[in-house]
Amino acid sequence: MELFQIRIVILLMLFGIASVYDYKTRKIPDILWIVFSGVGCILHVIDYESYSAYHVISFFTSCVFAFLLYRLRFVGMGDMFGIISIAVILPIHYEFVMIPILGTILALIMVVFATVLYNFTLNVMDLMSTKRKSLFSEFVGESLYRKILAIFFIHRRRGYERFVILSENQYPAIPRNRSFVLISRNKEISPQMKGEGFVQNAAPFVLFMMIGLVLLLLPELLSMLHR
């Protein structure tokens, strides 16, 4: 097995383990990123002849990209470390593709698509239910266009959902005046949340990154399997 193929195996092993932690507990041990990134650094030393300036550019660009996504609240800190780990282990492939950036973009697209479809489906089911005659009637202070937008981004919590973020604010001075937020400032994931509050999804992003990497590296993986 060639060294770049070993990099791919290590990368998928890392995200396979991290995805299990992310899905079950939403907390990924930092030691996981450190150990696998350390192995990636060792491979760079062994394979120094194939190392180029473009690897360095990809690494630093990916680190900046990961930090910006974290600061803009698109990803969490663990997800940021995941992107940086990809940059260490496999900064480029197919000669010019920046794997960390393209893999993350694929994951973001999949998360948005899955979240929008999930919310839309649940809200349509609520609207068709005999118990619910209208959606988001609780939000008396919201405009119509925001209620329409909410159909795709929030939903009424189901009992089986494990990880969600509260997507509504209620003003104590005006008990009936409730408002929703599309990107919650409350980043605490609440698996123990009870009641029928409106929530937004807290997707296990590392799992989607794993899927994105598999799709991105699929030609290489198929080639490895057929050898």
C-alpha positions in Angstrom: 0.0 0.0 0.0 1.4 3.4 -1.0 1.8 6.2 1.6 -1.0 8.4 0.2 -3.3 5.4 0.5 -2.2 4.9 4.1 -3.1 8.6 4.7 -6.6 7.9 3.4 -7.0 4.9 5.6 -5.8 6.8 8.7 -8.1 9.7 7.8 -11.2 7.5 7.5 -10.3 5.7 10.7 -10.1 9.0 12.5 -13.4 10.2 11.3 -15.1 6.9 11.8 -14.2 6.9 15.5 -14.9 10.6 15.8 -18.3 10.2 14.2 -19.3 7.6 16.8 -18.4 10.0 19.6 -20.1 12.9 17.8 -23.3 11.0 17.3 -23.5 9.4 20.8 -22.2 12.2 23.0 -21.5 15.2 20.8 -18.1 15.4 22.6 -15.0 14.2 20.8 -11.9 13.7 22.9 -9.1 16.1 21.9 -6.6 13.3 22.2 -8.1 11.7 19.1 -7.3 14.6 16.9 -3.8 14.9 18.4 -2.8 11.3 18.0 -4.0 10.9 14.4 -2.6 14.3 13.4 0.7 13.2 15.0 0.7 10.1 12.8 0.0 12.4 9.8 3.0 14.5 10.6 5.2 11.4 10.8 4.0 10.4 7.3 5.0 13.8 6.0 8.5 13.2 7.4 8.7 9.8 5.8 7.3 11.0 2.5 9.2 14.3 2.4 10.1 14.0 -1.2 6.5 14.3 -2.3 5.9 17.4 -0.1 5.6 20.7 -1.9 4.7 24.4 -1.3 1.2 23.6 -2.3 0.8 21.3 0.7 1.8 24.3 2.9 -0.6 26.6 1.2 -3.4 24.0 1.6 -2.6 23.5 5.2 -2.7 27.2 6.2 -5.7 28.0 4.0 -7.6 25.2 5.6 -6.7 26.3 9.1 -7.9 29.8 8.3 -11.1 28.4 6.7 -11.8 26.2 9.7 -11.3 29.1 12.1 -13.6 31.4 10.2 -16.3 28.7 10.1 -16.0 28.4 13.9 -16.1 32.1 14.5 -19.1 32.5 12.3 -20.8 29.6 14.3 -21.2 27.3 11.3 -19.2 24.6 13.1 -18.2 23.8 16.7 -14.7 23.7 18.1 -14.5 19.9 17.6 -15.5 20.3 14.0 -12.8 22.9 13.6 -10.2 20.5 15.0 -11.5 17.9 12.5 -10.9 20.2 9.5 -7.4 21.0 10.8 -6.7 17.3 11.2 -7.6 16.7 7.6 -5.2 19.5 6.6 -2.4 17.7 8.5 -3.1 14.2 7.3 -4.2 14.8 3.7 -3.8 18.4 2.7 -4.1 17.7 -1.0 -5.0 14.8 -3.3 -5.6 14.4 -7.0 -2.6 16.7 -7.4 -4.4 19.9 -6.7 -7.6 19.3 -4.7 -7.6 20.8 -1.2 -9.3 18.0 0.6 -10.0 19.8 3.9 -11.9 22.6 2.2 -13.8 20.7 -0.4 -14.7 17.9 2.0 -16.0 20.5 4.5 -18.0 22.3 1.8 -19.6 19.0 0.7 -20.5 18.3 4.4 -22.1 21.7 4.8 -24.2 21.3 1.7 -25.4 17.9 2.9 -26.2 19.3 6.4 -28.2 22.2 4.9 -30.1 19.9 2.5 -30.9 17.3 5.2 -31.9 19.9 7.7 -34.2 21.8 5.4 -35.8 18.6 4.1 -36.3 17.2 7.7 -37.8 20.4 9.0 -40.1 20.9 6.0 -41.4 17.3 6.3 -42.1 17.6 10.0 -43.9 20.9 9.6 -46.0 19.7 6.7 -47.0 16.7 8.9 -48.0 19.1 11.7 -50.0 21.2 9.2 -51.9 18.2 8.0 -52.6 17.0 11.5 -56.1 17.6 12.8 -54.6 18.9 16.1 -52.7 21.7 14.4 -54.6 24.2 12.3 -51.7 26.6 11.8 -48.0 26.6 12.1 -46.1 28.9 14.5 -49.2 30.5 15.9 -47.4 31.0 19.2 -45.1 33.5 17.6 -47.4 36.5 17.8 -44.7 39.1 17.1 -43.2 37.5 14.0 -43.9 38.7 10.4 -45.4 36.3 7.8 -42.2 36.0 5.8 -40.2 34.9 8.9 -42.9 32.3 9.7 -42.6 31.0 6.1 -38.8 30.9 6.5 -39.2 29.0 9.8 -40.9 26.1 8.0 -37.5 25.2 6.6 -35.3 25.8 9.6 -37.2 25.0 12.9 -39.8 22.5 14.0 -41.8 21.4 17.0 -39.7 19.0 19.0 -40.5 15.3 18.9 -40.0 13.1 21.8 -37.6 10.8 20.0 -35.1 13.6 19.1 -31.9 13.4 21.1 -30.0 16.5 20.2 -31.6 19.8 19.5 -31.1 23.5 20.3 -33.9 25.7 21.6 -35.0 28.1 18.8 -37.4 30.4 20.7 -37.2 33.2 23.1 -40.0 34.3 25.4 -40.2 37.7 27.0 -41.3 37.5 30.7 -42.8 41.0 30.6 -45.1 40.0 27.8 -46.0 36.3 28.4 -47.6 35.7 25.0 -45.0 37.4 23.0 -42.7 34.6 21.8 -40.0 35.0 19.1 -37.8 32.4 17.3 -34.2 32.6 16.2 -32.9 30.8 13.1 -29.3 30.5 14.4 -29.5 30.2 18.2 -27.1 32.0 20.4 -27.7 29.3 22.9 -25.2 26.6 21.6 -25.9 24.2 24.4 -27.3 20.9 23.0 -30.1 19.7 25.2 -30.7 15.9 25.0 -32.8 16.1 28.2 -35.0 18.9 26.9 -38.7 18.2 27.7 -41.9 19.6 26.4 -43.0 20.6 22.9 -40.7 23.6 22.4 -39.6 24.7 18.9 -36.1 23.6 18.1 -33.5 23.6 15.4 -31.3 20.6 14.5 -27.8 20.2 15.9 -26.6 17.8 13.3 -23.5 15.6 14.1 -21.3 17.5 11.6 -18.3 15.2 11.9 -20.5 12.4 10.7 -21.4 14.5 7.6 -17.7 15.3 7.1 -17.0 11.6 7.1 -19.6 11.1 4.4 -18.2 14.0 2.4 -14.7 12.5 2.6 -15.9 9.1 1.4 -17.6 10.7 -1.5 -14.6 12.9 -2.4 -12.2 10.0 -2.1 -14.5 7.4 -3.6 -12.5 6.8 -6.9 -9.4 6.2 -4.8 -11.3 3.9 -2.4 -12.7 1.8 -5.3 -9.3 1.6 -6.8 -7.8 0.3 -3.5 -10.6 -2.3 -3.1 -10.0 -3.7 -6.6 -6.3 -4.2 -6.1 
